[in-house]
Amino acid sequence: MNITEYGKLVRKLRIDAERTTKNMADALGVTPAYLSALETGKKNIPPALVGRVARFFAEAGLPNGNLERELEEAAFMSQRTFEFAPERQDRELIAAFARKFPNMGDEQKRKVLEMLKEFT
């Protein structure tokens, strides 16, 4: 079973809060199977759920300092797909990158990532 960054974080938080998957599922109004699918990357994490998960752990007594931000970041990194509607002129850039990506080496990918981080 593959577990995502989001899944690792949520499972650690559940252990720290001494809560089970069933406790969490009941509190969030979802099934344990659905939570498992989110943690293993079989389903994308809905952005609205991240805040609810952060509140669940805060109510369980865990410090809530940067928890929602950490969950948001882990959820983003765990997404299987990303959807957006680029402008026409941006599609050429995206298509060119998608064509080149499979043949890029680790060093090239690292450089592109560093460049993109400058824009955040």
C-alpha positions in Angstrom: 0.0 0.0 0.0 1.3 3.4 -1.0 0.8 6.2 1.5 0.9 9.8 0.5 2.5 12.7 2.4 -0.9 13.7 3.5 -1.6 10.1 4.7 1.6 10.0 6.7 0.8 13.3 8.4 -2.8 12.4 9.2 -1.9 9.0 10.5 0.8 10.5 12.8 -1.7 13.1 14.1 -4.3 10.4 14.7 -1.8 8.4 16.8 -0.7 11.6 18.7 -4.4 12.4 19.3 -5.2 8.8 20.3 -8.0 8.7 17.7 -8.9 5.9 15.3 -9.8 6.1 11.7 -13.4 5.4 12.7 -13.5 8.2 15.3 -12.2 10.6 12.7 -14.6 9.4 10.0 -17.6 9.7 12.3 -16.6 13.2 13.3 -16.1 14.3 9.7 -19.2 12.6 8.4 -17.4 10.3 6.0 -16.6 6.6 5.9 -13.3 5.1 7.1 -12.8 3.7 3.6 -13.0 7.2 2.2 -10.4 8.4 4.6 -8.2 5.5 3.7 -8.6 6.3 0.0 -7.5 9.9 0.7 -4.4 8.8 2.7 -3.3 6.3 0.0 -3.8 8.7 -2.9 -6.7 6.8 -4.5 -8.8 9.9 -4.2 -7.8 13.6 -4.3 -8.2 15.5 -1.0 -11.0 18.1 -1.3 -9.7 21.5 -0.2 -12.7 22.0 2.1 -11.9 18.8 4.0 -8.4 20.0 5.1 -9.8 22.7 7.4 -12.3 20.2 8.9 -9.5 17.8 9.5 -7.4 20.5 11.2 -10.4 21.4 13.5 -10.8 17.7 14.3 -7.3 17.5 15.6 -7.5 20.8 17.4 -10.7 19.6 19.2 -8.7 16.4 20.0 -6.3 18.6 21.9 -3.4 18.9 19.5 -1.7 22.2 19.1 -3.1 24.0 16.1 -0.2 26.4 15.3 0.6 25.6 11.7 -1.5 22.5 11.5 -3.9 23.6 8.8 -1.0 24.9 6.7 0.9 21.7 7.1 -2.2 19.7 6.1 -2.8 22.0 3.1 0.8 21.5 1.9 0.7 17.7 2.4 -2.6 17.5 0.6 -1.3 19.6 -2.3 1.8 17.4 -2.6 -0.4 14.3 -2.5 -2.7 15.2 -5.3 -2.9 12.7 -8.1 -4.1 15.3 -10.7 -4.2 19.0 -10.9 -6.9 20.8 -12.8 -6.9 24.3 -14.0 -8.0 26.2 -17.2 -4.9 27.9 -18.6 -5.2 30.7 -21.1 -4.5 29.8 -24.7 -1.0 31.3 -24.7 -0.1 29.3 -21.6 -1.1 26.0 -23.1 1.9 26.0 -25.4 4.2 26.3 -22.4 2.4 23.6 -20.5 2.4 21.3 -23.5 6.1 21.8 -24.1 7.0 21.1 -20.5 4.8 17.9 -20.5 6.5 16.7 -23.7 10.0 17.3 -22.2 9.4 16.1 -18.6 9.8 12.4 -19.1 13.3 12.9 -20.6 14.5 15.4 -18.1 17.2 14.3 -15.7 17.1 14.8 -11.9 19.4 17.8 -12.1 17.3 19.5 -14.8 14.1 18.9 -12.7 15.9 20.3 -9.6 16.8 23.5 -11.6 13.3 24.0 -12.9 11.9 23.5 -9.4 14.3 26.1 -8.0 13.4 28.5 -10.7 9.7 28.1 -10.0 10.1 28.5 -6.3 11.4 32.0 -7.0 7.9 33.0 -8.1 6.2 32.0 -4.8 
